[in-house]
Amino acid sequence: MIRRAPAKAAQDPAGTFSPLTPAVFYILVALAEGERHGYAIMQEAAKRSGGTVRLGPGTLYAAMNRMLKDGLIVESAERPAPELDDTRRRYYRLTGRGGRALAAEAKRLGDLARLARSTRAVRELKHA
């Protein structure tokens, strides 16, 4: 009989999902500000990254399907303004688990940045 580990992974998003891919990270960042549809998530990722991250539809929706399955995001049942919106649009929001995964990844990245800044090579680059 194969036994699975207890649901500890569900309580530890950092261990389960870290490191996040850039696509997942930017999707979570976009949804941390509120519900959005796919195209709005793509625009927000490009804006937040200064244009360096451009999520195409294939990348976006493949990542979001995995995130839905992992419980990081959910599809919203309500629409912001149904009478003004295209009924084909799907809106997504961050879950508590997704928020914890985002916070854990932000901490991990901050720790890595502090580590890099503490090296002589990076300090010397500052003065160059």
KAZI-V169645 format. One record per pair of residues at least 24 apart in sequence whose C-alpha atoms are under 6 Angstrom apart, sorted by the first residue. I is the first residue (numbers start at 0). GAP is how many residues later the second one is. D is the distance in whole Angstrom. If there is no record, write none. Layout:
i = [I:I]
gap = [GAP:GAP]
d = [D:D]
//
This chain:
i = [12:13:13:30:30:34:34:35:35:36:36:71:71]
gap = [88:87:90:62:63:57:58:55:56:53:54:25:26]
d = [5:6:5:6:6:5:5:5:6:6:4:5:4]
//
